[in-house]
Amino acid sequence: MTENTITLQSTLTCPECGHATTQTMPTDFCQWFYKCTACGAVLKPLPGDCCVFCSYATVPCPPRQEGKDCCG
């Protein structure tokens, strides 16, 4: 039996300036907005995604990793 491990660290990349930063994803809520620390752009999820991690990060949010509806 294989245990599924949830990854909480994900690298967000700003689509405006390309700045990347590693963040810890929340496990108890969706992060709908993220302000880029380099250029100040406010990131919002792309259509069809529920959070900024699903849209702009290297690892999707914890619910998606578990195969559930995103933050639903």
Rosetta blueprint (number, residue, H / E / L):
1 M L
2 T L
3 E L
4 N L
5 T L
6 I L
7 T L
8 L L
9 Q E
10 S E
11 T E
12 L E
13 T E
14 C L
15 P L
16 E L
17 C L
18 G L
19 H L
20 A E
21 T E
22 T E
23 Q E
24 T E
25 M L
26 P L
27 T L
28 D L
29 F L
30 C L
31 Q L
32 W L
33 F L
34 Y E
35 K E
36 C L
37 T L
38 A L
39 C L
40 G L
41 A L
42 V E
43 L E
44 K L
45 P L
46 L L
47 P L
48 G L
49 D L
50 C L
51 C L
52 V H
53 F H
54 C H
55 S H
56 Y H
57 A E
58 T L
59 V L
60 P L
61 C L
62 P H
63 P H
64 R H
65 Q H
66 E L
67 G L
68 K L
69 D L
70 C L
71 C L
72 G L
